[in-house]
Amino acid sequence: MAPKVLVTRLLPPKTQARLLEQNFELIQWKENSSIPRDVLLEKIQGVDALFCLLTEKIDNELLDRAGPQLKVVATMSVGYDHINVDAVKSRNIKLGYTPDVLTDSTADLTVLLALGASRRIKECIQAAENGLWGKWGPTWLCGTQFTNKTLGVVGLGRIGEAVAKRLQAFGISRVIYSGRTKKSEQVEARLNAKYVPFDTLLTESDVIVVCCALTKETENLFDYKAFSKMKRTVVFVNSARGGIVLQDDLVRALEENLIGAVGLDVTTPEPLPPTHKLYSFPNCLILPHVGSATMETRENMANMTLENILAGLKEEKLPYSIY
């Protein structure tokens, strides 16, 4: 009997074609939206493997509904805070993800946000589209450049390092970072970077990029107290997870002009309602969580997830396992 596999979204073209070649009893949500919870709970019953995304909550309720035959859960994501890992592990279900795949795409987008926020790109686009583009003026829509500025990286992992390397090409002359641990001399030498306490990073950085994981330690790390310590001209960028920023405090900081410019690819909640206060600030640039949105990266992620599914169904070790 062919294994029953539930896939919660249409996949990028090459991986979708490969998926259809498999000897599966395939159940796939093909709408251009996340699968509703009630539909997921219905379709999960009796499946042998689940191919999911960040939009699906994998908890005891879902695992109970799936049944004991479930062999593998594979998420097409680097993060897995949508999964109750302990619950999955306790049932001896293999659990896979897609590590180390987002570095270039997310670093590129983080740089885009930093440059866009610093050069007031939101206001520039609006001026062009709304007929406000008049005669040239010496100070009209002037932003700031990165020449001889200090970059503060919160979380100097692969993405953080890639962001720092890219921004140095735009004139950043000093890189400081904070995080759980001090990096090796080799990493620091590559970037000429220095490990500093979090408060030092807040007070000395001209540009701050958030590249750390969302953990109990980093949840709401950026609150009003943190924003109050920053330079009034700082460019603050978050492309990691919305929960790292206490969003109401960010609104307050913007209202009080404590921050020069903000670039966000992540928010709480997602999607952020179009009526949210953050959209009203001309110096706050918001994107709809598209850090990994290149076809190259998404194909890679989908293919890695499918590889995890295939290995799990064969009861082999997953090539990209969470545990």
C-alpha positions in Angstrom: 0.0 0.0 0.0 1.3 3.4 -1.0 2.1 5.7 2.0 -0.3 8.6 2.6 1.4 12.0 2.6 -0.2 15.3 3.4 1.4 18.4 1.9 -0.1 21.7 3.2 0.7 23.9 0.2 1.6 23.9 -3.5 5.3 23.7 -3.9 7.8 25.5 -6.2 7.5 24.1 -9.7 10.5 21.8 -9.8 9.8 20.2 -6.4 6.1 20.0 -7.2 6.9 18.0 -10.3 9.2 15.7 -8.3 6.5 15.3 -5.6 4.0 14.1 -8.3 6.5 11.5 -9.5 6.5 9.7 -6.1 4.5 6.6 -5.2 2.4 8.4 -2.7 -1.3 8.6 -1.9 -0.9 12.4 -2.0 -3.2 14.8 -0.2 -2.3 18.4 -1.0 -3.8 21.8 -0.1 -3.7 23.6 -3.4 -5.2 27.0 -2.5 -3.0 30.1 -2.5 -3.5 30.4 1.3 -2.6 28.5 4.4 -4.7 25.4 5.1 -7.4 26.1 7.6 -7.0 24.4 11.0 -10.2 22.4 10.7 -9.2 21.2 7.3 -5.8 20.3 8.5 -7.2 18.3 11.4 -9.5 16.5 9.0 -6.9 15.7 6.4 -4.2 14.6 8.9 -6.1 11.5 9.9 -4.3 8.4 8.9 -1.4 10.0 7.1 2.1 8.5 7.3 4.0 11.8 6.6 3.3 15.5 7.0 4.9 18.2 4.8 4.1 21.5 6.6 5.0 25.1 6.8 5.4 27.8 9.5 1.7 28.5 9.2 0.7 25.1 10.6 0.7 24.5 14.4 2.0 21.1 15.1 0.7 20.2 18.6 -0.7 17.4 20.7 -4.2 17.9 19.2 -3.0 17.5 15.7 -0.7 14.5 16.5 -3.6 12.8 18.3 -5.8 13.3 15.3 -3.1 11.9 13.0 -2.8 8.6 14.7 0.1 6.3 15.7 1.1 5.5 12.1 2.6 9.0 11.5 6.3 8.4 10.8 7.7 11.8 9.9 6.9 15.5 10.1 8.9 17.8 7.9 8.6 21.5 7.9 9.7 23.7 5.0 11.3 26.3 7.3 14.5 27.0 9.3 12.5 28.0 12.4 10.3 25.5 14.2 8.6 27.5 16.9 5.3 26.4 15.4 6.1 22.8 16.4 5.8 21.2 19.8 9.1 19.4 19.5 8.8 17.5 22.7 5.4 16.2 21.7 6.6 15.0 18.4 9.8 13.4 19.8 7.8 11.6 22.6 5.8 9.8 19.9 9.0 8.6 18.1 8.1 10.6 15.1 11.0 11.9 13.0 11.2 15.6 12.7 12.9 17.5 9.9 13.5 21.1 8.9 15.6 23.1 6.4 18.7 24.5 8.1 21.4 26.8 6.6 19.4 27.5 3.5 18.3 31.1 4.0 21.6 32.9 4.5 22.0 34.7 1.2 18.3 35.5 0.5 17.7 36.8 4.0 21.0 38.7 4.2 20.1 40.4 0.8 16.7 41.4 2.1 18.1 42.7 5.4 20.5 44.9 3.5 17.6 46.1 1.3 15.6 47.1 4.4 18.6 48.9 6.0 19.3 50.8 2.8 15.6 51.5 2.1 14.9 52.7 5.6 18.0 54.9 5.8 17.3 56.5 2.4 13.6 57.1 3.1 12.5 54.8 0.3 8.9 54.6 1.5 8.5 58.3 1.3 10.4 58.5 -2.0 8.0 56.0 -3.6 5.0 57.8 -2.2 6.3 61.2 -3.4 6.7 59.8 -7.0 3.4 58.1 -7.1 1.3 60.8 -5.4 2.5 63.8 -7.5 4.7 65.3 -4.8 7.8 65.2 -6.9 8.5 68.9 -7.5 11.6 70.9 -8.1 14.9 69.7 -6.7 15.6 70.9 -3.1 18.9 70.7 -1.1 17.3 68.9 1.8 14.2 67.3 0.3 14.0 63.5 1.2 17.5 63.4 2.4 18.3 60.2 4.3 21.6 59.0 5.7 24.5 56.9 4.3 26.6 54.2 5.9 30.1 55.6 5.3 32.2 55.4 8.4 29.2 54.3 10.5 29.0 51.6 13.2 26.9 48.4 12.6 25.5 46.5 15.5 24.5 42.9 14.8 22.4 41.0 17.3 23.1 37.4 16.6 26.3 36.9 14.6 25.4 33.6 13.0 25.5 32.8 9.3 22.9 35.4 8.4 24.4 38.1 10.7 27.8 37.6 9.3 26.5 37.7 5.7 24.7 41.0 6.5 27.8 42.5 8.0 29.9 41.5 5.1 27.4 43.1 2.6 27.0 46.3 4.6 30.8 46.8 4.8 30.7 47.2 1.0 28.4 50.3 1.6 31.0 52.0 3.9 30.4 50.5 7.3 33.7 50.9 9.1 33.0 49.3 12.5 31.2 46.1 13.3 30.1 45.2 16.9 27.9 42.3 17.9 26.2 40.8 20.9 24.7 37.4 21.5 24.8 34.3 23.6 28.5 33.7 23.0 31.6 35.4 21.8 32.6 34.1 18.3 36.0 32.6 17.4 38.9 34.8 16.5 38.6 33.6 12.9 35.0 34.9 12.6 35.9 38.2 14.3 38.9 38.6 12.0 36.9 38.0 8.9 34.7 41.0 9.8 37.0 43.0 12.0 34.1 42.6 14.5 34.1 43.1 18.3 31.9 41.4 20.9 30.3 43.9 23.2 27.5 43.9 25.9 24.0 44.4 24.6 23.7 47.8 26.1 26.9 48.9 24.5 25.6 47.8 21.1 22.4 49.8 21.7 24.2 53.0 22.6 27.0 52.9 20.0 25.4 51.6 16.8 24.3 53.7 13.9 22.6 50.7 12.3 21.2 47.8 14.3 20.2 44.5 12.6 18.4 41.7 14.4 19.5 38.3 13.1 19.1 36.1 16.2 16.7 33.3 16.8 13.5 33.7 18.8 14.0 32.1 22.2 12.9 32.6 25.7 16.0 34.8 26.2 15.4 37.0 23.1 11.6 37.3 23.2 10.7 41.0 23.6 14.4 41.8 23.8 13.8 45.1 22.1 11.4 46.9 24.4 11.0 50.6 25.2 14.0 50.6 27.5 16.2 49.3 24.7 14.8 51.7 22.2 15.4 54.6 24.6 19.2 53.7 24.7 19.6 53.9 21.0 20.9 56.9 19.0 18.0 59.1 17.8 19.4 58.6 14.3 19.6 54.8 14.4 18.4 52.6 11.6 16.8 49.6 13.2 16.1 46.5 11.1 14.4 43.2 12.1 14.4 40.3 9.6 14.5 37.5 12.2 11.2 37.1 14.2 8.5 39.5 15.2 8.5 38.3 18.7 12.0 39.6 19.4 10.5 43.1 19.4 7.9 44.3 21.8 5.8 45.9 19.1 3.7 48.3 21.2 7.0 49.7 22.6 8.3 50.1 19.0 5.2 52.2 18.2 5.8 54.3 21.3 9.4 54.8 20.3 8.4 56.0 16.9 5.8 58.3 18.3 8.4 59.9 20.5 11.0 60.1 17.7 13.5 57.9 19.5 14.4 56.1 16.3 15.6 57.5 13.0 14.3 54.8 10.7 12.9 51.2 10.9 12.8 48.3 8.5 10.8 45.2 9.3 10.3 42.0 7.4 8.7 40.3 10.5 5.9 41.5 12.8 3.4 40.3 15.4 1.0 39.1 14.2 1.6 38.0 10.7 0.1 39.2 8.5 0.0 42.6 10.2 -3.4 44.2 9.7 -3.3 47.1 7.3 -4.9 49.4 9.9 -2.0 48.8 12.3 -0.3 52.0 13.7 3.1 51.0 12.4 2.1 51.6 8.8 1.3 55.2 9.6 4.9 56.2 10.2 6.7 57.5 7.2 10.1 56.3 8.5 8.9 52.7 9.1 9.3 50.3 6.1 7.4 47.1 6.4 7.6 44.0 4.1 5.4 40.9 4.3 8.0 38.4 5.6 9.7 37.7 2.3 13.3 37.1 3.6 13.5 33.8 1.9 11.4 34.7 -1.1 13.7 33.8 -4.0 12.9 30.9 -6.3 16.4 29.5 -5.7 15.9 29.4 -2.0 12.3 28.2 -2.0 13.1 25.4 -4.4 16.0 24.4 -2.2 13.8 24.4 1.0 11.0 22.4 -0.7 13.5 19.9 -2.0 15.1 19.4 1.4 11.7 18.9 3.0 10.8 16.3 0.4 14.1 14.5 1.1 13.2 14.4 4.8 9.8 12.9 3.9 11.3 10.3 1.7 13.9 9.3 4.3 11.3 9.2 7.1 9.0 6.9 5.1 11.9 4.5 4.6 12.5 4.8 8.4 16.0 6.1 7.6 17.8 8.9 9.4 16.6 12.3 8.1 19.2 14.3 6.2 18.0 17.5 7.9 16.8 16.5 11.3 15.9 18.7 14.3 17.0 15.9 16.7 
